Every structure is written in structure tokens, then in C-alpha cells.
Amino acid sequence: MIDIAAQFGPAALQLAQVLCDGGHRVWFVGGCVRNVLMGRAITDVDLTTDALPETVSALAIAADFKAVPTGFAHGTVTVVVNGRPFEVTTLRRDLATDGRHATVAFATDIAQDAARRDFTMNALYAGPDGQVSDPIGGMPDLTARIVRFIGEPQARIAEDYLRILRFFRFHAWYADPDNGIEAEGLAACAANLDGIERLSRERIGSEIKKLLSAPDPGPAVAAMGRCGALIHVLPGAGAASLPVLVHVEQVAGMTPDPIRRLAILGGEDVAERLRLSRAEAARLERLTTAMADAESPHLLGHRLGAAEAMDVLALKSALSGREIDPDKADQARFGAAQVFAVSAADLPDLQGPALGRRLRALRAAWVASGFTLSKAALLAGENEG
């Protein structure tokens, strides 16, 4: 049983009651149910119902809720209750799939709806009374923390090849690592890797970043490497140093970060293959470059800021098989706090490229001194020169 109001909030229960009062059945479904049963945090709360989307909209509007037809053709209406959005989707069954999209028909049975979902732990339903329904037997897998495809894994993958990457992402987030990765699902992923080429790079990038945001994605990424999925997504990438980085991060109390972890994986044309944003691509480039440089922690901190300097120290430490040196971390933080006091206005006799060169030289001298040279001392040296 789930305490719906306590776990999902009164607005969720209010919406469910409106649909029930309209003569329809309704269930909470998917990640919200899974996470409650696993004791995990909840983000989105999704509902499914036997009401058609136009009926959902009509009932919502009659109750003074906002209804947005976000996926009307596929049965989805976003209903906003007291400022909180909920996706309400009519029960569905697949008619045809092409590896990326599905043609669906509406259904009236949660067993039909469950059969088209990806993993057994995602096919759990909870009614407004909190009673959990398990039409395809996913509860034992949830309890054992096993990520398992519903039915025949190859058939599920052929419906949407993104499920290959979701299999590894869900393993990273929800599986018990002591159980290892589910063998039949892994074999099906390995047999269908060419399907990844049919996916958009945006979808691939989104999945990989979610995977690498897990507390410890090491075992899942290692499994990707063994079955060939990693090389399909990121040619040239290697998973060997990722577990070491995760350990370094945990000891240092660093938050999991997908861009930092992409830097340790390496690979060719990573930003383009994953369609990273400009900011993400620029940061990945800075981290990758700094990993290979011999800059002092002082300079790293001053040039990149404390947070990014710590990223670089973590990456360098992982590559050397050691934890972050506390003294180096202190030096990086100290460097980040220093402010270079000399500006162009202090060098009125110079301009253009000559001015830029001189400012860089003065900054280098200041950094080399351990940030001890004052503005007056720097300019005095300039005047003496």
C-alpha cells in the first residue's frame, strides 16, 4: 500500500478523484510508484486512466484545472493542479513500432498497458486507494533490484532502440550491483547494437548524461564496454578509470557530474556525438585539456575557479590511482580566491597586442610568486624595465 496523499501530494489525489468521480478508473504508474516502493525521491508523478484524452481534458477543465494537450495523439494530457503539472495518459497498447516510434491504440486493461513498457520495475500501478497492482510480475524484480525487460528482451528493444541505453542507465540507478547485470537483457542489447545508429544524437546524449549522473555508474559503463555498446556510442572511450574517479569523488565529497565523468571516459568527437550544449562542450574541453597539462594547483584554481580546479584534480588523481592531495586542494582554492590587481589602465603606454602580452607576463609573474607580489611591486618592476 502507498499513502497517496503523503507520497504524491494532495494535488495528485485531488486529480485522481476528479477522474474517478467522472466514472473512470485511474492509477499512478511508472517511476513514481517504483521510487516510493524503493524509498527513493520522487520527481514526476504520472497517471494513467481508461478515460480518453478528450474526456480527461473536459473533466480537468470542469474542475477548474488547466489542461494542456501535450501528447494528445498518443493519449497524453498535462493537467495542472494548484500550479503542479501531472501527465495523464490513456491506457495504451502498441500496434506497430519502428525502433524509434510506436503506433498505439487506446486500451482499457492495465495488463495491455504494462506489456508495452520497458522494464518490469516500471510496470507497477497504484490506485487512488494506494493499492499496488502488478500485472506482469515486476514486484520480485523490484525487491531484488534487478533491471529486467518485460517479456522478450529483443522484442522490447526492437520497439525502441533507446532501451539499450536505458537498460544500462536503470542498472546504474536502481540495480543491486552485487547481483551483476541481468544476462538475458545484456545479451539482447549486444545483439542489437546497430539499432543505436538509428537514434538521434540528442536522445543518446540525454541518456548518457543521465547514466553518468548516477552515484556509481562504473559497473553499468563497464558492462557497456564489454558488450560493445560503449564503442558504438563513444568510439575511443574507455571505462577502466571511471571506477577510480567515482572513488576519488566519494572520498572528496564531490557531487556526481556527467561532464567530469565524460572527461575520464575520453573518446572521439564526444561533444558532437552526444549533442552537448555549448557550455557543456566548452567545459569538457577545458577539463580534458587541463588533465594533460602540468599546471600548478594555484594556477588551476586561479584560471578555472575552485570548482573546476577540483574537477581537474579529481581527474588527475584518478588517472594516477590516488586520492586528491589535500594540500593541492587547498592551493587550488587559495588560487581561486586571488584577484589580479593590475589592469590595462595601469599600463597607459601600451596598447593592442603589446598590452595583452604585458598583462599576461605580469599575471604569470604574480602567479609564480604564489600571489605574493603586490600591484605596487608588479608595476615597480614594470617601471624599472
C-alpha positions in Angstrom: 0.0 0.0 0.0 1.1 3.6 -0.7 -0.2 6.6 1.2 -1.0 8.6 -2.0 -1.6 12.0 -0.3 1.6 11.7 1.8 3.8 10.4 -1.0 2.5 12.1 -4.1 0.8 15.1 -2.5 -2.8 16.2 -2.1 -3.0 17.7 -5.6 -2.3 14.3 -7.1 -5.0 12.7 -5.1 -7.4 15.5 -6.0 -6.8 14.9 -9.7 -7.3 11.2 -9.4 -10.6 11.8 -7.5 -11.9 14.1 -10.3 -11.3 11.3 -12.9 -12.9 8.7 -10.6 -15.9 10.9 -9.9 -16.2 11.2 -13.7 -16.8 7.4 -13.8 -13.3 6.3 -14.8 -10.5 4.2 -13.4 -7.2 5.8 -12.7 -3.8 4.6 -11.5 -0.4 6.2 -10.6 2.2 4.5 -12.7 5.8 4.1 -13.5 8.7 5.9 -11.8 6.7 7.5 -9.1 5.4 4.1 -7.9 8.8 2.4 -8.4 10.6 5.1 -6.4 8.2 5.1 -3.5 8.5 1.4 -3.1 12.3 1.6 -3.3 12.4 4.5 -0.8 13.8 6.9 -3.4 13.0 10.5 -4.1 10.1 11.3 -6.5 10.3 13.8 -9.3 7.4 13.4 -11.7 4.1 11.9 -10.8 2.3 10.3 -13.8 -1.2 8.8 -14.1 -2.9 6.5 -16.5 -6.6 6.1 -17.0 -9.2 4.4 -19.1 -10.6 7.8 -19.9 -9.9 9.1 -23.4 -7.8 12.2 -23.6 -10.7 14.5 -24.6 -12.5 13.2 -21.6 -9.5 13.9 -19.3 -9.4 17.4 -20.6 -13.1 18.0 -20.2 -13.1 16.7 -16.6 -10.0 18.7 -15.7 -11.4 21.9 -17.1 -14.7 21.3 -15.3 -12.8 21.1 -12.1 -11.0 24.4 -12.8 -7.7 22.7 -13.6 -5.6 23.7 -16.6 -5.4 21.0 -19.3 -2.7 21.1 -22.0 -2.8 18.6 -24.9 0.9 17.9 -24.8 0.6 14.5 -26.5 -3.0 14.2 -27.5 -2.4 11.9 -30.4 -0.7 9.5 -28.1 -3.2 9.9 -25.3 -1.3 12.3 -23.0 -2.8 15.4 -21.4 -0.8 17.5 -18.9 -3.1 18.7 -16.2 -2.0 21.4 -13.8 -3.4 21.3 -10.3 -2.6 24.2 -8.0 0.4 25.0 -10.1 1.7 21.4 -10.2 1.8 19.6 -13.6 0.8 15.9 -14.0 0.9 13.9 -17.1 -2.3 11.8 -17.6 -2.1 9.2 -20.3 -4.9 6.9 -21.5 -4.1 3.2 -21.2 -2.4 2.1 -24.5 -1.3 -0.9 -26.5 1.2 -0.9 -29.3 0.0 -1.6 -32.9 3.4 -1.1 -34.6 6.9 0.1 -33.9 9.9 1.1 -36.0 12.7 1.2 -33.4 12.1 4.8 -32.5 8.3 5.5 -32.5 5.2 3.4 -31.8 1.8 3.5 -33.3 -0.6 2.9 -30.4 -4.3 2.2 -29.8 -6.1 3.0 -26.6 -6.8 0.2 -24.2 -8.9 -0.5 -21.1 -6.8 -3.0 -19.3 -3.6 -2.2 -17.3 -2.1 -5.6 -18.4 -2.1 -4.4 -22.0 -0.6 -1.1 -21.0 2.0 -2.9 -18.9 3.1 -5.2 -21.7 4.2 -2.2 -23.8 6.5 -0.8 -21.1 10.2 -1.4 -20.9 11.2 -2.9 -17.6 9.3 -4.9 -15.0 10.0 -2.5 -12.2 8.4 0.3 -14.3 5.1 -1.6 -14.8 3.7 -1.2 -11.3 0.4 0.7 -10.8 -1.2 2.2 -7.7 -4.8 3.1 -7.4 -6.1 6.2 -5.6 -6.6 4.0 -2.5 -2.9 3.2 -2.5 -3.3 -0.5 -3.5 -0.5 -1.6 -5.8 -1.2 -3.7 -8.9 1.5 -5.8 -10.6 0.0 -7.1 -13.8 3.3 -8.6 -15.2 5.0 -9.7 -12.0 7.5 -6.9 -11.6 7.5 -6.8 -7.8 10.0 -9.6 -7.2 12.5 -7.8 -9.5 11.9 -4.5 -7.8 12.5 -6.2 -4.4 15.7 -7.9 -5.6 16.7 -4.7 -7.5 17.0 -6.5 -10.9 16.5 -4.5 -14.1 14.7 -6.9 -16.4 13.0 -6.3 -19.7 9.3 -7.1 -19.9 8.7 -10.3 -21.9 11.2 -11.0 -24.7 14.1 -8.5 -24.4 14.8 -8.5 -28.2 11.2 -7.5 -28.9 11.3 -4.7 -26.3 14.5 -3.4 -27.8 13.2 -3.6 -31.4 10.3 -1.3 -30.3 12.7 1.5 -29.3 16.5 1.0 -29.6 17.0 3.7 -26.9 16.0 0.9 -24.5 19.6 -0.4 -24.9 20.9 2.7 -23.2 18.1 2.8 -20.7 18.9 -0.7 -19.7 22.4 0.4 -18.6 21.1 3.7 -17.1 18.5 1.9 -15.0 21.1 -0.7 -13.9 23.3 2.2 -12.7 20.5 3.9 -10.7 18.3 1.0 -9.4 20.1 -2.4 -9.6 21.9 -4.1 -6.8 25.5 -4.2 -8.1 26.1 -7.4 -6.2 23.6 -9.2 -8.5 25.5 -8.3 -11.6 23.7 -7.2 -14.7 20.8 -9.3 -16.0 22.3 -11.7 -18.5 19.4 -12.1 -21.0 18.9 -8.4 -21.2 22.6 -7.8 -21.7 22.8 -10.4 -24.5 19.8 -8.8 -26.3 21.5 -5.4 -26.1 24.7 -6.8 -27.5 22.8 -8.4 -30.4 21.0 -5.1 -31.4 23.8 -2.5 -31.1 23.4 -1.5 -34.8 20.0 0.0 -33.8 21.8 2.7 -31.8 22.7 4.3 -35.1 19.0 4.9 -35.8 18.7 7.1 -32.7 19.1 10.9 -32.7 22.2 12.1 -31.0 20.1 14.3 -28.7 18.3 11.2 -27.3 21.7 9.3 -26.9 23.3 12.3 -25.2 20.4 12.7 -22.8 20.6 9.0 -21.8 24.4 9.0 -21.4 24.3 12.1 -19.2 21.6 10.6 -17.0 23.6 7.4 -16.7 26.7 9.2 -15.8 24.8 11.2 -13.1 24.2 8.0 -11.1 26.1 7.8 -7.8 28.2 4.9 -9.2 27.8 4.3 -12.9 31.0 2.3 -13.1 29.6 -1.3 -13.3 27.0 -0.3 -15.9 29.6 1.5 -18.1 31.9 -1.5 -17.7 29.1 -3.7 -19.0 28.6 -1.3 -21.9 32.3 -1.7 -22.7 32.2 -5.5 -22.5 29.2 -5.8 -24.8 30.3 -3.2 -27.3 27.7 -0.6 -26.6 30.2 2.0 -25.3 32.2 1.9 -28.5 29.0 2.4 -30.5 28.1 5.5 -28.6 31.6 6.9 -28.0 34.3 5.5 -30.2 37.7 5.5 -28.5 36.2 5.8 -25.0 37.5 3.6 -22.2 35.7 2.6 -18.9 38.8 1.5 -16.9 39.4 4.7 -15.0 35.8 5.6 -14.2 35.5 3.4 -11.0 38.7 5.1 -9.7 37.2 8.5 -10.4 34.0 7.6 -8.6 36.0 6.5 -5.6 38.0 9.8 -5.7 34.8 11.8 -5.9 33.2 9.9 -3.0 36.3 10.4 -0.7 36.4 14.1 -1.6 32.6 14.5 -1.1 32.1 15.6 -4.7 28.7 15.5 -6.3 28.4 13.1 -9.3 28.8 15.1 -12.5 28.4 13.7 -16.0 30.7 16.1 -17.8 33.6 15.3 -15.4 33.0 11.6 -15.9 32.9 12.1 -19.7 36.3 13.6 -19.4 37.7 10.4 -17.8 36.0 8.2 -20.4 37.6 10.1 -23.4 36.5 9.3 -26.9 36.3 10.9 -30.3 34.1 13.9 -31.1 32.3 13.5 -27.7 30.5 16.8 -27.8 29.1 16.3 -31.3 28.2 12.6 -30.7 26.2 13.5 -27.6 25.0 16.9 -28.8 26.3 18.6 -25.8 25.3 22.2 -25.2 27.9 24.8 -26.0 28.6 25.3 -22.3 28.9 21.6 -21.7 31.2 21.2 -24.7 33.4 24.1 -23.6 33.7 22.7 -20.0 34.5 19.2 -21.3 37.3 20.8 -23.5 38.7 22.7 -20.5 38.8 19.6 -18.3 40.3 17.4 -21.0 43.0 19.9 -21.8 43.8 20.6 -18.1 44.1 16.9 -17.4 47.1 16.7 -19.7 48.7 20.0 -18.5 51.3 20.3 -15.7 49.8 23.5 -14.2 50.2 24.1 -10.5 47.1 23.8 -8.3 47.5 27.5 -7.6 47.2 28.3 -11.3 44.4 25.8 -11.9 42.4 27.4 -9.2 43.1 31.0 -10.4 42.4 30.1 -14.0 39.4 27.8 -13.7 37.8 28.7 -10.4 37.7 26.4 -7.3 35.0 24.0 -8.5 36.5 23.3 -11.9 40.0 23.1 -10.5 38.8 20.4 -8.1 37.3 18.6 -11.1 40.8 18.6 -12.7 42.5 17.5 -9.5 40.0 14.6 -9.2 40.6 13.6 -12.8 44.4 13.7 -12.5 44.2 11.8 -9.2 42.1 9.1 -10.8 44.5 8.7 -13.6 47.3 8.2 -11.2 45.3 5.9 -8.9 45.4 8.2 -5.9 43.0 10.3 -3.9 43.2 14.1 -4.1 46.1 15.6 -2.2 44.5 17.9 0.5 47.4 20.3 0.1 46.8 20.6 -3.6 43.1 21.1 -3.0 43.9 23.9 -0.5 46.3 25.5 -3.1 43.6 25.4 -5.8 41.0 27.0 -3.5 43.6 29.7 -2.5 44.4 30.4 -6.1 40.7 30.7 -7.0 40.3 33.4 -4.3 43.1 35.6 -5.6 42.3 38.7 -7.7 44.8 40.1 -10.1 45.0 43.8 -9.4 46.8 45.1 -12.5 44.5 46.3 -15.4 45.0 47.9 -18.7 44.5 51.3 -17.1 47.8 50.7 -15.2 49.8 50.4 -18.4 48.8 53.6 -20.3 51.9 53.5 -22.6 50.9 50.1 -24.1 48.0 49.1 -26.4 46.9 46.3 -28.6 48.9 43.0 -28.7 51.7 44.6 -26.7 49.4 45.4 -23.9 47.9 41.9 -23.8 51.4 40.3 -23.8 52.5 42.5 -20.9 49.4 41.8 -18.8 49.9 38.1 -19.3 53.6 38.4 -18.3 52.7 40.3 -15.2 50.0 37.8 -14.3 52.4 34.9 -14.8 55.0 36.6 -12.5 52.3 37.2 -9.9 51.1 33.6 -10.0 54.7 32.3 -9.9 55.3 34.3 -6.8 52.4 32.4 -5.1 50.3 35.5 -5.5 52.6 37.4 -3.1 53.7 40.2 -5.4 51.5 43.3 -4.8 50.2 45.6 -7.5 52.8 48.1 -6.5 55.6 45.6 -6.8 54.5 44.4 -10.2 54.2 48.0 -11.5 57.5 48.9 -9.9 59.1 46.1 -11.8 57.4 47.3 -15.0 58.7 50.8 -14.4 62.2 49.6 -13.8 62.0 47.6 -17.0 
